Structure formats: C-alpha cells, structure tokens
Amino acid sequence: MEHGVAGVSLRAIAREMGMTAPGLYRYVPGIDALLVAITADMFEELADTVAAADASAPPQDTDLRLHSALRALRSWAITHPAEFSVMFGPSTRLDPEADISPALEAARRFASTFFALCDRLLQEKDIPLPADEEIGPELTAELRSFADTVGLSAHVMQTGAALMLTRCWIRIYGVVCMEVFQHLGFAVNDMEPFFEAELQNLMTGLGVRYLPVEHMGRPVTGTAG
C-alpha cells in the first residue's frame, strides 16, 4: 500500500505473493473486493490502537480517555500515511446502502470509541447544544441520516449532539490530514504544536480540562514522511 489505491492491482499483489493474477481470483472476485478487505484490516488495526489508548486511562476519567484516544489517532495516522490515505482518501467510499461491508463495519468499530466518549461527555458535562430549529431542516435531515448510518446512541442521536460530534471530528481530522499529507510541509517542520493547539481549543470549548502531553506520556511525534 506504499503507493496508495492508485498503485494497487491484482497483478502486482499476486506477484508479491508469488501467485498469478488468475490464481488470486480463487480468493477474491476482483480488485474492489480486495480493497474492501484491505481497508477493513486497516480500520481494525486503527480501531484496536484507539481502543487500547482509551483503555489505558482510568474508566472514570473521560477527559484523559479522550486525550489518549485522539492522540493515538494522530500517532497512528502519521506513522501509517499510505494506509491513512487509502482509508480516508477520495478513492475510498464506504457505502451504507451496499451489502454489509467488512470495511464499513470496521470503520464503525473505530468510530465507536469516540461515540462512547462523546456519550459520556454529554452525560457528565453541561455542553450547550443547538436546538433543532437553530440548525435548519436541511442540515437536520443530514445529521439524522448520519446518526442512523453510524449507529449513534440515544444521547448522541440528538441532532444538536450529532452536530457537535461532527464539528469536533472535522477539526481534529482536518489537522491530522494536513500533517499526514504535508499540506504545510513547505513552511512547517513540526505539526505537533498545531495539533496540540487545536486539541486544547477543542477541549476548552467542550468544558474538558486540557492535558498537556507531558502530563500523560509522550505519543509518537513528528511529521509524516
């Protein structure tokens, strides 16, 4: 996967495995099915990494658990840039309307850690959420579709909570993407301070105490290369 989706072909994979391309068809029906299986494996690995980071913190310390999970996401992404580009790049689309996809199920498991933490935050803290009438009918419909598709729980199923969750994800995902794909590589040598600044701002907005890296063990640092 070092060349991303564009560099994947059944012939090349078969060659790496010491097989012929026709022989590989005995195991997968085609390149699309193979990519789904590979993507599922990647999401499973990322899900395990994030879940392990979450589990490393005391169960009752939601603030620490959230920091650990988000920093684990960044650490995995910057050390697996090719895999990250396959999982989250424009060539990958996890279609909820298709038959049950291993990749979609694995992606849901990855997201479930953050959904559970969001659930706890909503129960523990007085986070102001916009009312449905403040959001607008078009966005409300999209948020409800999103909540149904990814399987959010009762607390997060609220439209305002789903909006809060997606806004948080967009911010964290955005800064991670900028590092993985080196969008600021021409001017910035180390994206970690940018990630931490965004994380601090996000936590403060949620009423969560920000925990600097040195207070909880240092994760992988540096910019993807």
N, C-alpha and C positions, 0 to 999 in steps of 0.2 A: 504493500500500500504506500510505499515511499513516493510514488508518482501520483497518488490520488486516483479518483474514479476514472479520469481520462486515460490513465496508463494501464487500466485493468483490461485483460482479455482472457478468454478461456484458454486460448493457445499458449499465452505466456504463463498462466498459472499451471497448466498441465505440464509445460516444460520444466518449471521449477519443481514439480512433484515427480518428475521422471515418468510422466504419462503422455499419452496422446490426447488431443482435444476431443476426439470422438469417445475415448475411454472415460473422460470426465463426465460425459453426458449420462453415464450409468448412475451417477450420484446426484447430479443437479440437472434440471431441464434446460437451463440456459444461463447467460451471464446475469440477467436480472435477479434470478433466484439465488445465484451465488452471492451477489452483492447484498441481498437482503440478509442472508445468513452471516456474512462477514460483518455487516453493520450491527446485527443483533449481538454478535460476540463482543464487539467494541462497546456497545451500550451496557452489556452485562459487566464488563471489566470496569467501566466508569461507575456504574451503579454500585458495584462492590467497594470501590475506592471511597466513594462519597459516604456510603453507609458505614464503612469501617471508621471513617473520620468522625462521623456523628456518634457512633457507639463508643468512641474513645473518651467522650466527655460524660460527666455525671448526668444521668437521665433527667434530673430535675433542673439542670442548668441549661435552659433553652438558649440563652444568649451565647454561651460558649459553644453549644452544639451547632448553632447557625454559623458562627465564625469558622468553626472547624470544617463544616461541610462546604462552605463557599471557597475557602482557601484550598481545600482538596480538589475542588473542581478546577480552579486555576492551575494548580500544580500539575494535575494530570494533563490538562489541555496543552500547556507549554512544553511538556516533555513528550507529547504524542501529537505533534502538529499535523502530520499526514492523516492520522486516524480521525482527529477532530474535524479536518476539512471534509472527510468522507461523511461523517455522521451529521454535520451541521451545514455542509456546503449546499449550493444551489442544485447540485445533481441528485441530492437525496431528498425524497419526499415520502413521508410516512403517511400513507393513505388510510384513514379510518374507515372508509367505505369498502375497502377491499376485504378479502377473506382475512381472518386473523393472521397478522403478520408477526413473526418472531421479533423482527426489528421494532415494530410498534410496541409490542408487549415489553420488550427490554427497555425501550425509551420511557415507557410509563413507570417501570420499576425505578429507573434512575430518578425520574421526577418525583416519585412518591416520597422520598426522603424530605425534599423541600416542601411538599404539600403538607406532610405531617408536622414539620416545624412551623409552617405558616398557621396551621390549625392551633398549635399550642400558643403561638404569639397572640392570636385573636382571643383565646380564652384567658390568657394571663394579663394582657395589657389593654389599655383603653385606646385603641388605634382608631382615629377618626376615619370613617369610610363614607364616600359619597353615596347619596341616596339614588335610587334608580332614576328618578325624574331629573336629577342633575347630570346623568350620564348621557341620556338621549336614546331613542329607540333603536337606531341602527347599531350603535356600539353595544347596547344591552343585549341585542339578539346575538351578536358575535361572541360576547363574553359567556352567554348561556350555552352556546354551542361548544365553545372551548371547554367550559366546565364539564359538560356532559361527555365530551370526547375523551378527556384525560382522566375522568373519574374522580373529580374533586369531592371531598366530604361535605357534610351538611354546613359546617361553618363557612368553608371557602366557596360553597355553591352560591352564597350571596353575591349578587352582581358587583357590589362595591368591593368586596373582598377579592373577587376574581380580578378586578381591575388593579387593585393594589398589588396582587401577586404578579400579574403580567408586567406591570411597570417596574417592579423590582428586578424581574428576570431580564427585561430589556436592558436595564442599566448595567447589571453585572455581566451579562452575556456580551454586551457591546464592548466593554473594556477588555474582556478576555479575548474577543475576536481581534481587536486592534493589536493585542500583543502577539497572538498566535500568527496572524497574517502580516505582522510587522508594518502596519499602516503608518506608524510614526517612526519607523526604523531610520529614516533619513535624518531625524533630528533628536531622537531619544535613544539612549543606551540601555536604560533600565526602566521597564514599565511597572515594576512592583510599587513604587511610591504612588503612581497614578491609580493602581488598583486599590491600594490601601486608603487613599483619599476618597475614592468613590465608595468604598465599603464603609468608611467612617461616616460619610454624609448620609448614606442609605440607612445605616443603623440608627443614627441620631434621629432621622425622620420617622423611624418606626418606634422610637422610645426605647431602643435597645442600647445598653451600655457598650461602647466600642472597646474592644480588647486588642491592644497593640500586639504585634507578632511576638515581641519578646516576653509577653505575659503568658504565652501558651505553647511555646516551642516553635521553632522556625520552620516553615514549609520550604519546598523547593523554590528557589529564586532564579531570576534571570529571564532573559527574553528568548522566545522560541527561535530556533535557527535551523 
